[in-house]
Amino acid sequence: MSEITLRGRDYRTQQPVEIVAHNGNISQIRPVTGGDNLPLIAPGLVDLQVNGYGGADFNSFPFSVGSVKQVVQALWQQGVTTFMPTVITNGADEITEMVSTLAAACREFPSVGASVAGIHLEGPFLSAQDGPRGAHNQAHIQAPDYALFQRWQTAADGRIRLITLSPEWPNADDFIRQCVADNVVVSIGHTAASAEQIASAVKAGAQMSTHLGNGAHLTLPRHPNYIWEQLAQDDLWCAMIADGEHLPLSVLKTFIRAKNGRALLVSDVTSHAGMPPGHYHSHIGGDVVLSPEGRLSMANNPALLAGSVQGLLYGVNTLLKNGIVPLPEAVQMASVRPASRLNLPVAQGLIPGAPLDAILLREDESHALRLLATYKNGAEVWRVNRLTGGSSVM
């Protein structure tokens, strides 16, 4: 029987505790004394939107099953213990190949199968309008087609668990109901839908908004508009990119207040995350520039973002350093809340009976959190090397 014991301060209470786990699950949490200098213990982060990392791109086929494993290991170094590889708009055959490769990686590598909560399909059932469409290829945008979706689901071994679509298509509600019946979470995104279409989609079973505030027209009517309407739908959870670039801090704060406990973070990182600064060519945005500060922009128009390169912990720290939410809520917005959307066991957080997916953190003078170690299913999978400043992946 494998056993592990972690000591640290509970991120919710700051009180020192000892967490004991057997065979990957928490068996006991007990208070300890003399732990003022212990690191914080928090749930592992859960990212519902990962397009790639460190040069590995889930949307540029072919990619290998080995590159999926590399992304898993890279995300452990960011504190992410569970994530959803995200496949965006493409040709039908290309999507088939990409989701099939992701499913094969889950079968071949236990670490991938344990860390991948499912596949997020972002498109191609999105708005065709410039602005809401974002960088998605207009040639492949189309109305929801459940037979086509089922073809992809078969290729994915049933692993597509989240789909982003626009409800502006006439058959969207029927498609949403079919997805919900098959236990696929539907999220509204890249949309120019009317208030009536959004309300109807929620009634049909849509549960989330994908990176709300992005994938939108540059100019909107004061009211009504599709951002206000999604905020006003109490049954919609709001996912946001909190890198300080995709949304102004004032917008982040407003969205979080409006959703009142139903706000969560995603990174939406691309393959350029974890890469050195420089000029790159992207199959989506063309020529792009990654700045030393971690901003990815179009080479011919630096004012336009070309994707995200900051991990989920960076988003947590954006909230903390700017005093937008307290530490417990910031962590939960990137862990138990997204996990709850898929009814994952890790949505229980740090309680007896839950899987021990956990991270050790140290808070610095700016109130930012620095990752010290990552645990997946009760095993240490990454730790910073205190002597060299490097790290080790288990």
N, C-alpha and C positions, 0 to 999 in steps of 0.2 A: 504494500500500500504506500503510494507516494504522499509525502506530507511536506508542506512548506509553511513557514511562519514569517509574517511581515510585521514590522513595528513602525509606527508613524503616527502622525496627528491626523485624525479624521478631518477631511476637507470641509465638512459641514459644521463641525463644532470646535475645531482646533484642539480637541482633547486627545491625549496620547492613548493609543489602542494597540492591541496585538491581534492580528487576523490570522487564523489558522485555517488551512485548506487541506482537504484530503481528495486525492484523485481529481484535482481541478476545480472542486467546488468548496465554497466557504463553509466550514463546519462550526466555527466559533469566532466571535468577536468579543474581546474582553478588555477592560480598562487596565492601564499600567501606570506606574508612577515614574517621575523623574525623566520625562520625555520632552522637555522644552526645546531641545535642539534637534529633535527628530524631524525628518522631512514630512511633507503632507502626503497622505494616501488618498487617491481619488479613483473613480472608475476609469477604465480605458476609454479612449475617445472613439466615437462612432461617426464615420464620414459617409454620407449617402451619395456623394458626388465626387468621384475621382476618375478623371479622364486619362491619367497616366502619371508617371513620375520618373525623374532621373534619366530622361531620354526614351523610356518605354512608353509607347503610345497605343492605347486601346482603340484608337480610331484611325490608325494608319496600318492597313493590312498589307503584307502579313506581319504579325508579331508572334513570338514564340511563347509556349507555355512557361519556359524558363524565365522570360521577362516578367511574367505575372508574379512569379515567386520573388523576383528581385524587387518589385514594387511593394509586395507584402513586407519584406524585410526593411525597405526604406521607410515605410509608414510606421513600423515599430519604433524607429528612431525619432519619430514625431509624436509618439504617444498614442497612435491610432491602432487599436487592436481589432477593430471590425470596420469593414468598408464595403461600398458597392462600386465595382468597376462600372463606368458609365460609357455607353455606346450611343453616339449621337447620329443625327440624320446622315444617311448614305444610301447607296443603291441596295435593293433587296438582297442580292447575292452577297454583297460585301457585309451587310449586317449579319446574314446567316453565318458567314465564315468567322466573324469576330466573336459572336456570342458562343459559337461552337468551340472556338479556341479557349475562351474563358472557362467554359464548362469542363473542357479537357484538363485545364490546369487545376481545377478544383478536384477532379478525380485523381490526378497523378500525384499531387503534392498535399499531404495532410495539413501542412501549415497554411496553404492557400484555401483548402476546403474549410478550415476552421475560422479563417479570418474574413472570408467573403460571405456577406449576409445574403447576397443575391445580386443580380444584374439590374442596373438602372438603364432603361431605354429612354433616351431624351430625343424624341422625334421618331419618325419623320412627320408625325401627325400634328404639325405646328402651324402657326400663322404664316402665310406666304408674303405678308406685307414687310417692306423694308422697315427696319427698326425692331419690331417684335421678333422677326425671324433671326436677328443677330447674325452670327457667322455661319448659320446652317445653310447648306447648299440649296438654293431655290429649285434646282432641277429635280430634287428628290422629295420636296415637300408634297404631301398628298393628304386626302381625307382619311380618317380612321378606317382601317380595313381589318376586321377581326380574323378573317381567314389567313391573311398575310401575317398578322401578329401570332397566330397559332403556329404557323410555319417556323417563325423565329423561336417561339417558346419550345417547340420540339427540338430544334437544333441546340437550344440552351439547356436541355435536360430539365425543363421546367423551372429554371433558375431566375427568370425575369420576374422580379417581385415588385418593381416600381417602374411606372411609365409616366413621362411628362408629355402632355398634349395640350392643344388649344381647343376649348369647347365651342369655337365659332363655327365649326363644321356642322351641317344639318344633322348628321347621324351620330354626333358625338355622345349624346346621352345614352343611346343604346349600346355603344361601344363601352362606355364607362360601366354600365350595369353588368355587361358580360365580364369585364375585368374584375369587378368587385366579387362576382359570383365565383371566380377562379382564384380568389385570394391575392389579387394583384392590386397594389396601392396605386391610385391615380392622383397625379399632381398636376395642377394647372400651371402652365408656363409658356413663354414665347407666344403670347396671345394678344389679340386685339378684340377680344370678346366683349359683348355688351353686358350691361348689368343683368339683364334677363338671362342671357346665356350662362353667365357665371353662377347665378342663383340656381338655374336648372341643373347645371353640372354638379353642384354641391348636393342637391336633392337626389341626383342619380347615384351619388356615392363618392365624388371627388373629396379627398381629405387634406391636400396640401397645396401650397404655392411654391413653385420652384424658383430659387434665387430671386425673390420678389424685388422689384425695382430695377432689375436688369433684364435685358431682352425686351426693350420697350421703345416706343417712339421718343425722340428727343424732346418733343413738345406735346403736351396733353391738355385737353380742356380742364378748367378748374374743377368742374364736376358736371356730370358723372365721368369717371374714367375707371379703367380696369384695375388700377392699383388701389384706389379708394374702395372699390367694390370687393376686392379680395380681403382687404383689411377688415371690412365690415362683416364678413361672413364668419360668425363665431366658430363654425365647425371646421374652418380651414386653418391648418397649422402653417406657419410662415417660416420658410427656410431662407436664410440670408448669408451672403458672403461678407464677412466682417474683416476684410483685409485693410480697410481704411481707404481703398481706392475705388472699389465697385459701388460703395454707398457712402455718402457723407456721414459723419458721426451723428449729426442731428437726425438724419433719416433712420439710421440704426436705432437710435434711442426712441424715436417716435413709433417705429414698427413694433419694437419690444413692448412698449407701454400699451399700444393698441391691442396686441394679441394676448396680453395678460396671462402669461404662463404657457402659451401655445406658440412660442417663438423658438427656433432652433438654428444652429449654425451648420453650414457646409463649407467646404473649401473650394470645390470646383477646380482643383488643381489640374494643370495640363502636364504634358510630358516635359515641359521646360522647368518645372519645379525641381529643385535640387541641382540644377545645372549652373555652371559659372556664368558671370555676366558676359554679354557679347551679342553678336548678330546671329540669328538663326533663320531657317526657312521652315515655315509651318504649312502643312497641307490644308489647314483651315484659313489662316490669316495671311499666308504668303510670307514676305520678309518681315521679321519682327526683331525687336531689340529688348534684351533683358538688362535692366540697369543694375548697378551695384547695390542700389537700395531695394531691389526686388520688385521692380515694376516692369511688366511686360506690355509693350506698346507696338503699334504699327510703325514700321520703319519710315514710311512716307507721310505719316501723320501721328507724331508722338502724343497728341491729345487723346487718341483713341486707344483704349485697352485692347490687348490681343489675347486675354485670358488671365487666369490666376496662377500664381506661383508660390503663394504663401499657404502653409499647412494649417490644419484646424487649430492647433495650439496657438498659432499666431493670432487667429481670430479671437480666441479666448482672451489672450493678452491685450488685444485692442480694446475689448470691453473693460478689462480691469484697469489698464493704465489711464483710461479716460473716465473712469468712475461711472460707467453706464449702468452696471449691475454689480451686486456684491459677488464675492468669489464663489460661493456655493452655486448660485444661479448660473454664472458664466460657465462653470464646469458642467453642470447638468444640461445646459443648452447644447453642449458638444458631446454628450455621452448618453445619459439615460433618456433624454427627450427624443433624439433621433431613433434610438433603439426601440422606444415605445411605439413608433409609427409602424414598425414591422413585427411587433410583438416578440422581440428577441428575448431570450432568457437574461441577457445582460442588462435589459431595461430595469431589472430589479435593483441594480446598483450594488452597493456593498452591504449585503445582508446575508445571514446564514441561509444556505441552500442555493445561493446564486453562484454562477461561475466566477472564479477569481480572475477576472480581466481587470488589471489595475495598473496604475502608474504612480511612481514616487516623484514628488515635485519639491522644489525649493523656491520660496518667494524672495525676490530681490527688493532693493530699496525703492524701485519704481512701481512696486506691486505686481510686476510681471512674474510669471511662473517659468522656471527652468526645469526641464526634464532630466531626471537622474536615472530612472530605470523603468522598464516596461515588462509586464507579466501577462501572459496569455494562457488561459486555461490552467492556471496554477503553476506555470513554468516561467522562469525568467528568460526572456528572449532578447533583451538588450539592456546594456548598462553603460553609463559614461565611465571612462577611465579617469579617475581622479588624479593620477600621477602624470599622465601625458596630455590630458585634455581631449584625447580621442575617445573612441567608443568600441564596443564589441557587440556583435550580433550572434546570438546563440543558435 
